[in-house]
């Protein structure tokens, strides 16, 4: 069947070329028997499946398809698939192969290079850290501009050393997406640093969450590599990015009859991205939950603070009252010849008073500790809102389809709506408080 399919497609689309696109696709299989498992790209789950390897020509026509075990890696099947296809269709030879980042393996690249093939792929994000990773980086030239004529993507030639292989690189610098740079200077992670002379403090009811200041960043790098010399990096970028219209979208069309299609708007048509909408709804729920928890923690902190102040006042008054009684008794009997008998009574009165005061003191410290804990909770929830407001908003648009880019959701509104006056005090745990000396 596979041989008939390859022969039929070669006769149907008589447009022989030397550049082909190769990709893999796993289809989940639900069965009572144990079968090899693999990663289902659409859902991100590890399930029992069958693995398809698909070969497309530059016009997007599917030329060859094989089915294998679900745990087979694409690099393990590529060599056999290409040889099988060339044996069945003797008139065609795959000299240039475009493959996704699954093909970034030294042994894989070396093996296909020895077979006389040119590989075009993209580096994995864990294989480079910045411009310093690449050698002989040339000048960046404009690659794409926006509606206002501003350059949003640039490309430059470069080289990348992968073990003993020297790969030619078309290095894309995307100004629409930023990568955080490591910095020794710690950015304040507390909403307290957003104080101003006129604005509300973070614990006040009128405070509104603002995005946490972003760390230092630089435009994201997208390195497209090849094993052959590069004359024009823009041509290399064009050749690789054609994977989406001529292969990725074709694979998605296969899922339409199964009801598993997912439209990401690759044709520049405004459509609802279900993944983005789902993620935005989840983040909005987290923001609302943080706001509610911050409000509740603030209320509990106020209540515990008031309770601690009442207990502190009661402790002071009761201590003064008890020791006034002890002092009065001592002054009344200190000149008595039988003072030693009254001394035992004074000790007993002190022990009784200390026991009662210790119980009140314990209640006061527990209330004070609860006020401090709730105060810290409120602070953490306010900070969480700022972090979510800065990093959790998503939109559409990226260098390669399917990626997510930040966009602001708008004002979050007031975080707290406490009733009564908030006691803006220093935390009681920061200083020692004693009812009396």
LOZA-61018 format. One record per residue (C-alpha): residue number from 1; x, y, z. Coordinates in pm, whole numbers. Layout:
% residues N
n NUM | east X | north Y | up Z
...
% end
This chain:
% residues 437
n 1 | east 0 | north 0 | up 0
n 2 | east 284 | north 238 | up 87
n 3 | east 457 | north 165 | up -246
n 4 | east 134 | north 224 | up -439
n 5 | east 80 | north 556 | up -259
n 6 | east 432 | north 678 | up -339
n 7 | east 401 | north 579 | up -704
n 8 | east 56 | north 733 | up -738
n 9 | east 158 | north 1069 | up -586
n 10 | east 466 | north 1086 | up -813
n 11 | east 243 | north 1035 | up -1118
n 12 | east -24 | north 1274 | up -994
n 13 | east 204 | north 1568 | up -915
n 14 | east 478 | north 1567 | up -1175
n 15 | east 675 | north 1851 | up -1026
n 16 | east 1002 | north 1691 | up -929
n 17 | east 1222 | north 1892 | up -697
n 18 | east 1517 | north 1849 | up -468
n 19 | east 1376 | north 2016 | up -155
n 20 | east 1133 | north 1824 | up 64
n 21 | east 972 | north 1874 | up 404
n 22 | east 967 | north 1597 | up 664
n 23 | east 766 | north 1586 | up 984
n 24 | east 613 | north 1339 | up 1224
n 25 | east 263 | north 1310 | up 1366
n 26 | east 131 | north 1082 | up 1640
n 27 | east -227 | north 961 | up 1647
n 28 | east -361 | north 844 | up 1981
n 29 | east -495 | north 487 | up 1986
n 30 | east -729 | north 384 | up 2267
n 31 | east -715 | north 11 | up 2324
n 32 | east -728 | north -242 | up 2606
n 33 | east -388 | north -376 | up 2502
n 34 | east -56 | north -220 | up 2593
n 35 | east 99 | north -49 | up 2293
n 36 | east 405 | north 180 | up 2263
n 37 | east 338 | north 527 | up 2394
n 38 | east 449 | north 868 | up 2273
n 39 | east 388 | north 1240 | up 2315
n 40 | east 68 | north 1363 | up 2152
n 41 | east 160 | north 1714 | up 2037
n 42 | east -198 | north 1845 | up 2026
n 43 | east -273 | north 1765 | up 2391
n 44 | east 76 | north 1734 | up 2542
n 45 | east -9 | north 1392 | up 2691
n 46 | east 179 | north 1062 | up 2678
n 47 | east -61 | north 808 | up 2530
n 48 | east -56 | north 485 | up 2338
n 49 | east -27 | north 585 | up 1975
n 50 | east 94 | north 519 | up 1623
n 51 | east 359 | north 744 | up 1468
n 52 | east 326 | north 880 | up 1115
n 53 | east 620 | north 1013 | up 913
n 54 | east 512 | north 1245 | up 631
n 55 | east 712 | north 1371 | up 335
n 56 | east 583 | north 1678 | up 145
n 57 | east 710 | north 1850 | up -167
n 58 | east 758 | north 2232 | up -194
n 59 | east 400 | north 2272 | up -320
n 60 | east 256 | north 2105 | up -8
n 61 | east 163 | north 1775 | up -176
n 62 | east 197 | north 1469 | up 51
n 63 | east 437 | north 1241 | up -133
n 64 | east 506 | north 961 | up 114
n 65 | east 359 | north 842 | up 446
n 66 | east 469 | north 561 | up 675
n 67 | east 321 | north 432 | up 1001
n 68 | east 530 | north 292 | up 1284
n 69 | east 559 | north 243 | up 1658
n 70 | east 448 | north 532 | up 1876
n 71 | east 777 | north 543 | up 2066
n 72 | east 997 | north 583 | up 1756
n 73 | east 1179 | north 913 | up 1726
n 74 | east 1170 | north 1102 | up 1399
n 75 | east 1550 | north 1083 | up 1360
n 76 | east 1533 | north 703 | up 1376
n 77 | east 1291 | north 680 | up 1085
n 78 | east 1420 | north 952 | up 853
n 79 | east 1700 | north 760 | up 680
n 80 | east 1487 | north 454 | up 607
n 81 | east 1193 | north 669 | up 489
n 82 | east 1408 | north 865 | up 241
n 83 | east 1578 | north 554 | up 102
n 84 | east 1246 | north 375 | up 67
n 85 | east 1090 | north 668 | up -116
n 86 | east 1384 | north 709 | up -355
n 87 | east 1378 | north 336 | up -436
n 88 | east 1007 | north 347 | up -516
n 89 | east 1031 | north 671 | up -716
n 90 | east 1361 | north 648 | up -900
n 91 | east 1307 | north 979 | up -1079
n 92 | east 1325 | north 1186 | up -762
n 93 | east 1610 | north 1247 | up -518
n 94 | east 1582 | north 1425 | up -183
n 95 | east 1892 | north 1643 | up -169
n 96 | east 1760 | north 1913 | up 68
n 97 | east 1548 | north 1818 | up 368
n 98 | east 1366 | north 2070 | up 590
n 99 | east 1282 | north 1931 | up 933
n 100 | east 1181 | north 2082 | up 1266
n 101 | east 1396 | north 2096 | up 1580
n 102 | east 1358 | north 1723 | up 1638
n 103 | east 1636 | north 1690 | up 1383
n 104 | east 1891 | north 1881 | up 1595
n 105 | east 2111 | north 1582 | up 1669
n 106 | east 2481 | north 1560 | up 1589
n 107 | east 2467 | north 1195 | up 1482
n 108 | east 2156 | north 1257 | up 1272
n 109 | east 2305 | north 1556 | up 1091
n 110 | east 2637 | north 1381 | up 1037
n 111 | east 2470 | north 1070 | up 899
n 112 | east 2256 | north 1256 | up 645
n 113 | east 2545 | north 1481 | up 547
n 114 | east 2754 | north 1175 | up 466
n 115 | east 2467 | north 1058 | up 244
n 116 | east 2503 | north 1380 | up 42
n 117 | east 2194 | north 1555 | up 178
n 118 | east 2154 | north 1911 | up 304
n 119 | east 1956 | north 1956 | up 626
n 120 | east 1771 | north 2272 | up 727
n 121 | east 1638 | north 2286 | up 1082
n 122 | east 1625 | north 2511 | up 1388
n 123 | east 1825 | north 2507 | up 1710
n 124 | east 1661 | north 2401 | up 2034
n 125 | east 1633 | north 2674 | up 2296
n 126 | east 1867 | north 2487 | up 2532
n 127 | east 2149 | north 2486 | up 2276
n 128 | east 2218 | north 2861 | up 2278
n 129 | east 2201 | north 3148 | up 2525
n 130 | east 2259 | north 3463 | up 2318
n 131 | east 2466 | north 3622 | up 2046
n 132 | east 2785 | north 3510 | up 2221
n 133 | east 2693 | north 3149 | up 2139
n 134 | east 2739 | north 3208 | up 1764
n 135 | east 3054 | north 3272 | up 1565
n 136 | east 3123 | north 3527 | up 1290
n 137 | east 2789 | north 3704 | up 1326
n 138 | east 2735 | north 3939 | up 1033
n 139 | east 2532 | north 4257 | up 1003
n 140 | east 2160 | north 4238 | up 1076
n 141 | east 1944 | north 4329 | up 777
n 142 | east 1570 | north 4410 | up 781
n 143 | east 1354 | north 4102 | up 732
n 144 | east 1005 | north 4220 | up 815
n 145 | east 838 | north 4553 | up 896
n 146 | east 504 | north 4644 | up 1050
n 147 | east 231 | north 4866 | up 909
n 148 | east 415 | north 5179 | up 1027
n 149 | east 736 | north 5078 | up 852
n 150 | east 923 | north 4986 | up 1171
n 151 | east 1157 | north 4688 | up 1152
n 152 | east 1024 | north 4408 | up 1369
n 153 | east 1246 | north 4122 | up 1248
n 154 | east 1607 | north 4123 | up 1135
n 155 | east 1832 | north 3850 | up 1002
n 156 | east 2209 | north 3808 | up 992
n 157 | east 2444 | north 3531 | up 879
n 158 | east 2638 | north 3344 | up 1147
n 159 | east 2797 | north 3009 | up 1232
n 160 | east 2730 | north 2759 | up 1508
n 161 | east 2967 | north 2486 | up 1627
n 162 | east 2785 | north 2161 | up 1711
n 163 | east 3056 | north 1924 | up 1834
n 164 | east 3269 | north 1869 | up 1522
n 165 | east 3009 | north 2008 | up 1280
n 166 | east 3012 | north 2372 | up 1170
n 167 | east 2659 | north 2480 | up 1086
n 168 | east 2565 | north 2789 | up 885
n 169 | east 2301 | north 3001 | up 1057
n 170 | east 2036 | north 3249 | up 949
n 171 | east 1999 | north 3432 | up 1280
n 172 | east 1662 | north 3603 | up 1322
n 173 | east 1626 | north 3878 | up 1581
n 174 | east 1259 | north 3933 | up 1668
n 175 | east 1184 | north 4268 | up 1834
n 176 | east 824 | north 4170 | up 1908
n 177 | east 927 | north 3904 | up 2158
n 178 | east 1175 | north 3967 | up 2439
n 179 | east 1401 | north 3729 | up 2631
n 180 | east 1488 | north 3804 | up 2992
n 181 | east 1856 | north 3862 | up 3062
n 182 | east 2021 | north 3731 | up 3380
n 183 | east 2104 | north 4023 | up 3610
n 184 | east 2293 | north 4050 | up 3938
n 185 | east 2073 | north 4338 | up 4051
n 186 | east 1769 | north 4203 | up 4226
n 187 | east 1441 | north 4367 | up 4129
n 188 | east 1217 | north 4444 | up 4428
n 189 | east 952 | north 4177 | up 4445
n 190 | east 724 | north 4353 | up 4690
n 191 | east 434 | north 4587 | up 4613
n 192 | east 576 | north 4815 | up 4883
n 193 | east 828 | north 4963 | up 4637
n 194 | east 540 | north 5122 | up 4443
n 195 | east 490 | north 5385 | up 4714
n 196 | east 455 | north 5746 | up 4611
n 197 | east 398 | north 6077 | up 4783
n 198 | east 40 | north 6097 | up 4662
n 199 | east -64 | north 5739 | up 4571
n 200 | east -217 | north 5491 | up 4818
n 201 | east -11 | north 5234 | up 5002
n 202 | east -51 | north 4874 | up 4890
n 203 | east -256 | north 4778 | up 5197
n 204 | east -509 | north 5061 | up 5153
n 205 | east -853 | north 4994 | up 5001
n 206 | east -797 | north 5222 | up 4699
n 207 | east -470 | north 5055 | up 4592
n 208 | east -469 | north 4899 | up 4244
n 209 | east -233 | north 4633 | up 4121
n 210 | east 21 | north 4747 | up 3865
n 211 | east 245 | north 4522 | up 3653
n 212 | east 566 | north 4415 | up 3821
n 213 | east 860 | north 4593 | up 3651
n 214 | east 1007 | north 4368 | up 3387
n 215 | east 1367 | north 4253 | up 3406
n 216 | east 1623 | north 4358 | up 3147
n 217 | east 1555 | north 4185 | up 2817
n 218 | east 1674 | north 4160 | up 2458
n 219 | east 1503 | north 4062 | up 2131
n 220 | east 1446 | north 3689 | up 2100
n 221 | east 1684 | north 3501 | up 1874
n 222 | east 1560 | north 3236 | up 1631
n 223 | east 1853 | north 3049 | up 1473
n 224 | east 1777 | north 2854 | up 1155
n 225 | east 2071 | north 2629 | up 1072
n 226 | east 2182 | north 2430 | up 771
n 227 | east 2467 | north 2196 | up 686
n 228 | east 2535 | north 2368 | up 350
n 229 | east 2696 | north 2707 | up 277
n 230 | east 2455 | north 3001 | up 286
n 231 | east 2468 | north 3278 | up 28
n 232 | east 2159 | north 3467 | up 141
n 233 | east 2020 | north 3415 | up 495
n 234 | east 1683 | north 3559 | up 386
n 235 | east 1638 | north 3275 | up 138
n 236 | east 1713 | north 3025 | up 415
n 237 | east 1451 | north 3187 | up 638
n 238 | east 1194 | north 3178 | up 359
n 239 | east 1269 | north 2814 | up 285
n 240 | east 1227 | north 2708 | up 648
n 241 | east 918 | north 2917 | up 728
n 242 | east 738 | north 2755 | up 435
n 243 | east 703 | north 2452 | up 659
n 244 | east 373 | north 2593 | up 788
n 245 | east 183 | north 2648 | up 464
n 246 | east 322 | north 2342 | up 284
n 247 | east 330 | north 2089 | up 567
n 248 | east 200 | north 2191 | up 910
n 249 | east -130 | north 2325 | up 777
n 250 | east -167 | north 2022 | up 553
n 251 | east -137 | north 1794 | up 856
n 252 | east -398 | north 2003 | up 1040
n 253 | east -637 | north 1963 | up 745
n 254 | east -625 | north 1590 | up 799
n 255 | east -777 | north 1643 | up 1144
n 256 | east -1085 | north 1826 | up 1014
n 257 | east -1293 | north 1512 | up 947
n 258 | east -1209 | north 1394 | up 1300
n 259 | east -1321 | north 1718 | up 1465
n 260 | east -972 | north 1780 | up 1603
n 261 | east -891 | north 2090 | up 1400
n 262 | east -741 | north 2397 | up 1570
n 263 | east -738 | north 2721 | up 1370
n 264 | east -451 | north 2952 | up 1476
n 265 | east -515 | north 3211 | up 1207
n 266 | east -213 | north 3142 | up 986
n 267 | east -387 | north 3314 | up 691
n 268 | east -380 | north 3648 | up 881
n 269 | east -751 | north 3612 | up 956
n 270 | east -875 | north 3722 | up 1297
n 271 | east -1003 | north 3406 | up 1460
n 272 | east -1053 | north 3295 | up 1816
n 273 | east -749 | north 3114 | up 1949
n 274 | east -904 | north 2867 | up 2190
n 275 | east -578 | north 2799 | up 2371
n 276 | east -515 | north 3170 | up 2430
n 277 | east -875 | north 3226 | up 2544
n 278 | east -855 | north 2931 | up 2782
n 279 | east -528 | north 3053 | up 2928
n 280 | east -654 | north 3411 | up 2962
n 281 | east -967 | north 3292 | up 3146
n 282 | east -756 | north 3084 | up 3384
n 283 | east -527 | north 3377 | up 3459
n 284 | east -820 | north 3610 | up 3512
n 285 | east -967 | north 3363 | up 3763
n 286 | east -632 | north 3354 | up 3944
n 287 | east -624 | north 3735 | up 3959
n 288 | east -978 | north 3750 | up 4096
n 289 | east -894 | north 3480 | up 4351
n 290 | east -583 | north 3671 | up 4462
n 291 | east -787 | north 3990 | up 4497
n 292 | east -1047 | north 3814 | up 4711
n 293 | east -784 | north 3645 | up 4926
n 294 | east -596 | north 3974 | up 4974
n 295 | east -919 | north 4141 | up 5082
n 296 | east -1004 | north 3862 | up 5327
n 297 | east -648 | north 3857 | up 5465
n 298 | east -661 | north 4235 | up 5514
n 299 | east -992 | north 4209 | up 5703
n 300 | east -858 | north 3931 | up 5925
n 301 | east -540 | north 4132 | up 5989
n 302 | east -742 | north 4435 | up 6097
n 303 | east -961 | north 4223 | up 6321
n 304 | east -664 | north 4046 | up 6479
n 305 | east -484 | north 4380 | up 6529
n 306 | east -785 | north 4528 | up 6708
n 307 | east -818 | north 4215 | up 6920
n 308 | east -448 | north 4230 | up 7007
n 309 | east -478 | north 4597 | up 7109
n 310 | east -777 | north 4521 | up 7330
n 311 | east -593 | north 4233 | up 7494
n 312 | east -284 | north 4448 | up 7540
n 313 | east -493 | north 4718 | up 7708
n 314 | east -671 | north 4461 | up 7922
n 315 | east -341 | north 4301 | up 8015
n 316 | east -200 | north 4635 | up 8123
n 317 | east -509 | north 4729 | up 8325
n 318 | east -544 | north 4389 | up 8488
n 319 | east -172 | north 4380 | up 8574
n 320 | east -191 | north 4723 | up 8734
n 321 | east -503 | north 4621 | up 8926
n 322 | east -357 | north 4299 | up 9063
n 323 | east -24 | north 4452 | up 9160
n 324 | east -198 | north 4746 | up 9325
n 325 | east -378 | north 4493 | up 9545
n 326 | east -49 | north 4316 | up 9620
n 327 | east 127 | north 4646 | up 9696
n 328 | east -160 | north 4765 | up 9918
n 329 | east -154 | north 4440 | up 10113
n 330 | east 225 | north 4464 | up 10147
n 331 | east 218 | north 4825 | up 10268
n 332 | east -58 | north 4744 | up 10521
n 333 | east 131 | north 4455 | up 10682
n 334 | east 500 | north 4530 | up 10628
n 335 | east 536 | north 4665 | up 10985
n 336 | east 346 | north 4377 | up 11140
n 337 | east 565 | north 4170 | up 11383
n 338 | east 427 | north 3854 | up 11214
n 339 | east 543 | north 3972 | up 10870
n 340 | east 682 | north 3634 | up 10776
n 341 | east 327 | north 3497 | up 10779
n 342 | east 206 | north 3776 | up 10551
n 343 | east 509 | north 3723 | up 10323
n 344 | east 380 | north 3376 | up 10232
n 345 | east 43 | north 3532 | up 10153
n 346 | east 209 | north 3791 | up 9924
n 347 | east 392 | north 3515 | up 9735
n 348 | east 66 | north 3328 | up 9690
n 349 | east -104 | north 3645 | up 9560
n 350 | east 185 | north 3703 | up 9315
n 351 | east 167 | north 3345 | up 9186
n 352 | east -208 | north 3376 | up 9130
n 353 | east -167 | north 3711 | up 8957
n 354 | east 117 | north 3586 | up 8735
n 355 | east -87 | north 3281 | up 8630
n 356 | east -380 | north 3502 | up 8528
n 357 | east -154 | north 3750 | up 8350
n 358 | east 33 | north 3470 | up 8168
n 359 | east -296 | north 3345 | up 8028
n 360 | east -385 | north 3697 | up 7905
n 361 | east -34 | north 3749 | up 7771
n 362 | east -57 | north 3424 | up 7572
n 363 | east -387 | north 3533 | up 7417
n 364 | east -233 | north 3870 | up 7328
n 365 | east 73 | north 3714 | up 7160
n 366 | east -145 | north 3471 | up 6963
n 367 | east -361 | north 3757 | up 6836
n 368 | east -50 | north 3960 | up 6750
n 369 | east 101 | north 3666 | up 6564
n 370 | east -220 | north 3612 | up 6367
n 371 | east -226 | north 3982 | up 6272
n 372 | east 131 | north 3960 | up 6142
n 373 | east 61 | north 3638 | up 5951
n 374 | east -248 | north 3782 | up 5785
n 375 | east -53 | north 4099 | up 5707
n 376 | east 211 | north 3889 | up 5527
n 377 | east -59 | north 3695 | up 5340
n 378 | east -215 | north 4016 | up 5217
n 379 | east 127 | north 4135 | up 5099
n 380 | east 193 | north 3811 | up 4909
n 381 | east -148 | north 3815 | up 4740
n 382 | east -100 | north 4178 | up 4631
n 383 | east 240 | north 4085 | up 4487
n 384 | east 85 | north 3787 | up 4311
n 385 | east -164 | north 4017 | up 4139
n 386 | east 119 | north 4239 | up 4014
n 387 | east 313 | north 3940 | up 3883
n 388 | east 9 | north 3799 | up 3704
n 389 | east -74 | north 4140 | up 3560
n 390 | east 281 | north 4169 | up 3421
n 391 | east 342 | north 3820 | up 3284
n 392 | east 10 | north 3644 | up 3245
n 393 | east -157 | north 3822 | up 2956
n 394 | east -143 | north 3658 | up 2616
n 395 | east -233 | north 3752 | up 2263
n 396 | east -169 | north 3634 | up 1912
n 397 | east 127 | north 3688 | up 1687
n 398 | east 479 | north 3556 | up 1679
n 399 | east 763 | north 3473 | up 1446
n 400 | east 643 | north 3117 | up 1412
n 401 | east 274 | north 3031 | up 1442
n 402 | east 146 | north 2879 | up 1762
n 403 | east 359 | north 3088 | up 1999
n 404 | east 209 | north 3329 | up 2252
n 405 | east 299 | north 3695 | up 2302
n 406 | east 223 | north 3930 | up 2592
n 407 | east -60 | north 4179 | up 2585
n 408 | east -206 | north 4387 | up 2868
n 409 | east -557 | north 4304 | up 2988
n 410 | east -629 | north 4646 | up 3137
n 411 | east -705 | north 4780 | up 3480
n 412 | east -775 | north 4531 | up 3753
n 413 | east -977 | north 4768 | up 3968
n 414 | east -938 | north 4813 | up 4345
n 415 | east -789 | north 4517 | up 4525
n 416 | east -930 | north 4576 | up 4870
n 417 | east -1253 | north 4723 | up 5001
n 418 | east -1203 | north 4704 | up 5376
n 419 | east -1464 | north 4846 | up 5609
n 420 | east -1332 | north 5078 | up 5877
n 421 | east -990 | north 5234 | up 5919
n 422 | east -686 | north 5020 | up 5849
n 423 | east -429 | north 5040 | up 6124
n 424 | east -115 | north 5131 | up 5925
n 425 | east 136 | north 5031 | up 6187
n 426 | east 474 | north 4871 | up 6189
n 427 | east 454 | north 4499 | up 6230
n 428 | east 435 | north 4416 | up 6597
n 429 | east 683 | north 4134 | up 6551
n 430 | east 948 | north 4391 | up 6452
n 431 | east 970 | north 4527 | up 6806
n 432 | east 937 | north 4386 | up 7153
n 433 | east 610 | north 4476 | up 7324
n 434 | east 566 | north 4418 | up 7696
n 435 | east 262 | north 4520 | up 7901
n 436 | east 474 | north 4650 | up 8184
n 437 | east 825 | north 4630 | up 8312
% end
